[in-house]
């Protein structure tokens, strides 16, 4: 496949809390951005930011050298790529599809296996780490997988919204990296939550203890950044991916099941919602 090594036209499918700030950073650095979202308010906000809004993923792909997909669930990623008026129906030979959504590695491999020979496109997985605040600041981290030449061709675009970019291997490797990241992240959040519950019960003030812990061997990223103070919408989905992949690999990860239940309890206690895929 002949790749376009001068990628200046980027498509963004999903213009929400991640896709919109990513689009803004791309535009500020001189890239043109075409975008699509099923939510009209998101489309209006994107248009105000300088995104050329399109009527379908097909139209976004037709206007782009690189299409970045930032939707919520596995089945939505597949629908965006393969559906009627999907990305493949508008893509050209040599273009790149990059899945920034967090999905199961098996789903990523299934997508790669389903790609047609025409159009001849490169598929990358580029799941994003660090969350909404770093997305606004242009300081995301990318766990990358897929063809190395295509990944390197897209790097200038990725550098507009990510300060840390890692290529981990073939298609699906990025999702494996993100899955492991999430397992460790949610395990830390769960340990912090239970630790503070114990401290509260025994009469030790939380913030004073937090300062001490951050200066000790128990210090961790979630302790410093307090993600448990936000709704954590994707926590259960993230841990479900880990459990399903471990089961398929016939690997016992008992901590994962416990972590999933701790996170669920935290969300139930605070009445925080869990997103549902369209159609659920």
C-alpha positions as CSV (number, residue, x, y, z in Angstrom):
1,X,0.0,0.0,0.0
2,X,1.2,3.5,-0.9
3,X,0.8,5.7,2.2
4,X,0.2,9.4,2.2
5,X,3.2,10.7,4.3
6,X,2.0,14.3,4.3
7,X,-1.2,14.0,6.3
8,X,-2.8,17.4,6.7
9,X,-6.5,16.5,6.5
10,X,-7.9,14.8,9.6
11,X,-11.4,13.4,10.2
12,X,-12.8,13.1,13.7
13,X,-15.8,10.7,14.4
14,X,-17.0,11.6,17.8
15,X,-16.9,15.3,18.9
16,X,-17.5,15.0,22.6
17,X,-15.3,15.5,25.6
18,X,-12.3,14.0,23.9
19,X,-12.9,14.5,20.2
20,X,-13.7,18.2,20.4
21,X,-10.5,19.3,22.2
22,X,-8.4,17.1,20.0
23,X,-10.0,18.8,17.0
24,X,-9.2,22.2,18.4
25,X,-5.5,21.3,18.9
26,X,-5.3,19.9,15.3
27,X,-6.8,23.1,13.9
28,X,-4.5,25.3,15.9
29,X,-1.5,23.5,14.5
30,X,-2.6,24.0,10.9
31,X,-4.5,20.8,10.1
32,X,-7.9,20.9,8.6
33,X,-10.5,18.9,10.4
34,X,-13.8,17.4,9.2
35,X,-16.0,15.9,11.9
36,X,-19.2,14.0,12.6
37,X,-21.2,13.2,15.7
38,X,-24.7,11.9,16.2
39,X,-25.4,14.7,18.7
40,X,-26.4,17.9,17.1
41,X,-25.2,20.1,20.0
42,X,-21.7,18.5,19.6
43,X,-21.8,19.2,15.9
44,X,-22.7,22.9,16.6
45,X,-19.9,23.2,19.1
46,X,-17.4,21.7,16.7
47,X,-18.5,24.0,13.9
48,X,-17.9,27.0,16.2
49,X,-14.4,25.6,16.9
50,X,-13.6,25.5,13.1
51,X,-14.4,21.9,12.3
52,X,-16.0,21.3,8.9
53,X,-19.0,19.3,10.0
54,X,-20.2,16.4,7.8
55,X,-23.4,14.5,7.5
56,X,-21.9,11.0,7.9
57,X,-18.7,9.1,8.6
58,X,-18.5,8.4,4.9
59,X,-18.4,12.2,4.2
60,X,-15.7,12.6,6.9
61,X,-13.5,9.9,5.3
62,X,-13.9,11.4,1.8
63,X,-12.4,14.6,3.1
64,X,-9.6,13.1,5.2
65,X,-6.2,11.5,4.9
66,X,-6.5,10.2,8.5
67,X,-9.8,9.4,10.3
68,X,-9.7,9.2,14.1
69,X,-12.6,7.4,15.8
70,X,-13.6,8.4,19.3
71,X,-16.9,6.7,20.2
72,X,-17.9,4.8,23.3
73,X,-18.4,1.2,22.6
74,X,-17.0,-1.7,20.4
75,X,-20.2,-2.1,18.4
76,X,-20.2,1.7,17.7
77,X,-16.7,1.5,16.4
78,X,-17.6,-1.3,14.0
79,X,-20.7,0.5,12.9
80,X,-18.8,3.6,12.1
81,X,-16.3,1.7,10.0
82,X,-18.4,-0.9,8.2
83,X,-21.9,0.5,8.3
84,X,-23.9,2.0,5.5
85,X,-22.4,5.5,4.9
86,X,-19.5,4.4,7.2
87,X,-15.8,5.3,6.9
88,X,-14.9,2.6,4.5
89,X,-17.5,3.8,2.0
90,X,-15.8,7.1,1.8
91,X,-12.1,6.2,2.3
92,X,-9.5,6.2,-0.4
93,X,-6.5,3.9,-1.0
94,X,-3.6,5.0,1.3
95,X,-5.7,6.6,4.0
96,X,-5.5,5.7,7.6
97,X,-8.2,4.8,10.1
98,X,-7.1,5.2,13.8
99,X,-9.4,3.9,16.6
100,X,-8.9,6.1,19.6
101,X,-11.8,4.5,21.4
102,X,-11.0,2.0,24.2
103,X,-12.3,-1.4,22.9
104,X,-11.4,-5.0,23.4
105,X,-8.2,-6.2,21.7
106,X,-10.3,-9.0,20.2
107,X,-12.6,-6.5,18.6
108,X,-9.6,-4.6,17.2
109,X,-8.3,-7.8,15.6
110,X,-11.7,-8.7,14.3
111,X,-11.9,-5.3,12.6
112,X,-8.5,-5.8,11.1
113,X,-9.5,-9.1,9.7
114,X,-12.7,-7.6,8.1
115,X,-11.0,-4.9,6.2
116,X,-11.5,-5.2,2.5
117,X,-8.7,-5.0,-0.1
118,X,-10.4,-2.0,-1.6
119,X,-10.1,0.6,-0.4
120,X,-6.7,-0.4,0.8
121,X,-6.5,1.5,4.1
122,X,-4.1,1.2,7.1
123,X,-5.7,0.5,10.5
124,X,-4.2,1.8,13.8
125,X,-5.4,1.6,17.3
126,X,-4.5,4.6,19.4
127,X,-6.5,4.4,22.7
128,X,-6.0,7.5,24.8
129,X,-4.8,7.8,28.4
130,X,-4.9,10.6,31.0
131,X,-8.5,11.8,30.5
132,X,-10.5,14.9,29.8
133,X,-8.3,17.5,31.5
134,X,-5.2,16.5,29.5
135,X,-7.3,16.3,26.3
136,X,-8.1,20.0,26.8
137,X,-4.4,20.8,27.5
138,X,-3.1,18.7,24.6
139,X,-1.3,16.4,26.9
140,X,-2.8,13.0,26.2
141,X,-0.9,9.7,26.1
142,X,-1.3,7.4,23.1
143,X,-0.9,3.6,23.3
144,X,-0.4,2.7,19.7
145,X,-0.8,-0.4,17.6
146,X,-0.8,-1.2,13.9
147,X,1.5,-0.7,10.9
148,X,4.6,1.2,12.0
149,X,5.0,3.2,8.8
150,X,1.4,4.4,9.0
151,X,1.8,5.2,12.6
152,X,4.9,7.3,12.0
153,X,3.1,9.1,9.1
154,X,0.3,10.1,11.5
155,X,2.7,11.1,14.3
156,X,2.7,14.9,13.5
157,X,-1.1,14.9,13.8
158,X,-1.0,12.9,17.1
159,X,1.6,15.3,18.5
160,X,-0.9,18.1,18.4
161,X,-2.9,16.6,21.2
162,X,-0.6,14.0,22.9
163,X,2.8,14.6,24.6
164,X,3.5,10.9,25.0
165,X,3.2,8.6,22.1
166,X,4.1,4.9,22.2
167,X,3.9,2.3,19.4
168,X,3.5,-1.1,21.1
169,X,3.2,-3.5,18.2
170,X,0.7,-4.8,15.6
171,X,-3.0,-3.9,15.4
172,X,-4.6,-4.6,18.9
173,X,-1.4,-4.0,20.8
174,X,-2.5,-0.5,21.7
175,X,-5.7,-1.8,23.1
176,X,-3.8,-4.4,25.2
177,X,-1.6,-1.5,26.6
178,X,-4.7,0.5,27.4
179,X,-6.4,-2.5,29.0
180,X,-3.4,-3.1,31.3
181,X,-3.2,0.6,32.1
182,X,-6.9,0.5,33.1
183,X,-6.5,-2.6,35.2
184,X,-3.7,-1.0,37.2
185,X,-5.5,2.4,37.4
186,X,-8.7,1.0,38.7
187,X,-6.9,-1.3,41.2
188,X,-5.1,1.8,42.6
189,X,-8.4,3.7,42.8
190,X,-10.0,0.8,44.6
191,X,-7.1,0.5,47.1
192,X,-7.2,4.2,47.7
193,X,-11.0,4.2,48.3
194,X,-10.8,1.3,50.8
195,X,-7.8,2.8,52.5
196,X,-9.5,6.2,53.1
197,X,-12.7,4.5,54.3
198,X,-10.6,2.7,56.9
199,X,-8.8,6.0,57.9
200,X,-12.1,7.8,58.2
201,X,-13.6,5.1,60.4
202,X,-10.5,5.3,62.7
203,X,-10.5,9.1,62.9
204,X,-7.6,10.2,60.7
205,X,-8.3,13.2,58.6
206,X,-8.3,12.4,54.9
207,X,-6.4,15.3,53.3
208,X,-3.6,15.2,55.9
209,X,-3.3,11.5,55.3
210,X,-3.3,12.0,51.5
211,X,-0.3,14.4,51.7
212,X,1.6,11.8,53.8
213,X,0.7,8.9,51.4
214,X,1.8,10.9,48.4
215,X,5.2,11.3,50.0
216,X,5.4,7.6,50.9
217,X,5.7,4.2,49.2
218,X,1.9,4.2,48.7
219,X,2.0,7.2,46.3
220,X,0.3,6.6,43.0
221,X,-1.1,8.6,40.1
222,X,-4.8,8.3,41.1
223,X,-4.0,9.4,44.7
224,X,-2.5,12.6,43.2
225,X,-5.1,13.3,40.6
226,X,-8.3,12.3,42.4
227,X,-10.2,10.6,39.6
228,X,-12.6,9.2,42.2
229,X,-14.0,12.7,42.6
230,X,-15.4,12.5,39.0
231,X,-18.1,10.2,37.7
232,X,-15.7,7.6,36.2
233,X,-18.2,6.7,33.5
234,X,-16.1,4.0,31.7
235,X,-14.8,2.1,34.8
236,X,-17.1,-0.9,34.6
237,X,-16.7,-1.1,30.8
238,X,-12.9,-1.0,31.2
239,X,-12.9,-3.9,33.7
240,X,-15.4,-5.9,31.7
241,X,-12.9,-5.8,28.8
242,X,-10.1,-7.0,31.1
243,X,-12.2,-9.9,32.5
244,X,-13.4,-11.0,29.0
245,X,-10.0,-11.0,27.5
246,X,-8.5,-12.9,30.5
247,X,-11.3,-15.5,30.3
248,X,-10.7,-15.9,26.5
249,X,-7.0,-16.4,27.3
250,X,-7.8,-18.9,30.1
251,X,-5.9,-16.6,32.5
252,X,-7.0,-16.2,36.1
253,X,-6.9,-12.6,37.3
254,X,-8.9,-12.7,40.6
255,X,-8.0,-9.1,41.5
256,X,-9.9,-7.9,38.4
257,X,-13.3,-9.2,39.6
258,X,-12.8,-7.6,43.0
259,X,-11.8,-4.2,41.5
260,X,-14.9,-4.2,39.2
261,X,-17.2,-4.7,42.2
262,X,-15.4,-2.0,44.3
263,X,-15.7,0.5,41.5
264,X,-19.3,-0.4,40.9
265,X,-20.0,0.1,44.7
266,X,-18.3,3.5,44.6
267,X,-20.5,4.6,41.7
268,X,-23.7,3.3,43.3
269,X,-22.9,5.1,46.5
270,X,-22.6,8.3,44.7
271,X,-25.4,7.7,42.2
272,X,-23.1,8.1,39.2
273,X,-24.4,6.8,35.9
274,X,-22.8,4.3,33.5
275,X,-23.1,5.0,29.8
276,X,-25.0,2.6,27.6
277,X,-24.3,1.8,24.0
278,X,-26.9,3.1,21.5
279,X,-29.6,0.4,21.2
280,X,-29.0,-1.0,24.7
